[in-house]
Amino acid sequence: MDIQKNKLTDNNFTDDFFEPGHLVVKMKETAIAIVGWLSVLIPVGIIIVIVNQGELDFGTLRIPFHELITFFEALIILLVSIFIMVGFFSISMAMIQRRRKKRILEVWPTFDPQNQEEIKNKLSQFADQKFGNDEFRTNIKHYRVRPSQNILDDELQRIVKDASLEGRK
C-alpha cells in the first residue's frame, strides 16, 4: 500500500505553504503578498484623493490637478510603450521557441532506440550482478558496499561501449 501511495503522490505538485509546518515560508510568502497588495492599493488611494480634492497636497508641496493630469499622461505614454516593447519581445521569443521545437521534432533521432535498450539492459545486468536485483536495491534502507563491489573508474564506460559495439553488429 505504501508503494502505491508514493506512486500516486510522486506526480502531484506540492507547495510548502499548504503543508503542515513551514512557518517561515508561510510568513515570508504572506509578507510578499501584503507588500504586493499595498503597492497596488496605495497608488489607487492617492489617485482617489487627487481626484476628490483637485490637487495633491503634501504639506508644503502643493501640485494642481492640471499638472498631475499632464504627469499621468506622460506616465501612461511611457507605460504603454514599455508594454508594447515587452509584448513584442514575448511574442518574438514565443515564435522563435515554436520554430526551434518544430525543427527539433522534425529531426531524426541521433541515437538508435534499440541500441539504447540494449545498453540499459547491460547496465541493469551489471547492477544486478554487483548489488542485487532491482527490487532489493529499491527497498533497502542501508547498504554497505564491500570492497569487491566498488566500480572501477572506466567500468561503466566500457560496458556502454561494448554494448554499443554489439548493437552495431
HELIX and SHEET records of a PDB file:
HELIX    1   1 ASP A    2  ASP A   10  1                                   9    
HELIX    2   2 ASP A   16  PHE A   18  5                                   3    
HELIX    3   3 LEU A   23  GLN A   53  1                                  31    
HELIX    4   4 PHE A   65  GLU A  106  1                                  42    
HELIX    5   5 PRO A  113  PHE A  131  1                                  19    
HELIX    6   6 ASP A  134  ASN A  139  1                                   6    
HELIX    7   7 PRO A  147  GLN A  149  5                                   3    
HELIX    8   8 GLU A  155  ARG A  168  1                                  14    
SHEET    1   A 2 GLU A  55  PHE A  58  0                                        
SHEET    2   A 2 LEU A  61  PRO A  64 -1                                        
END                                                                             
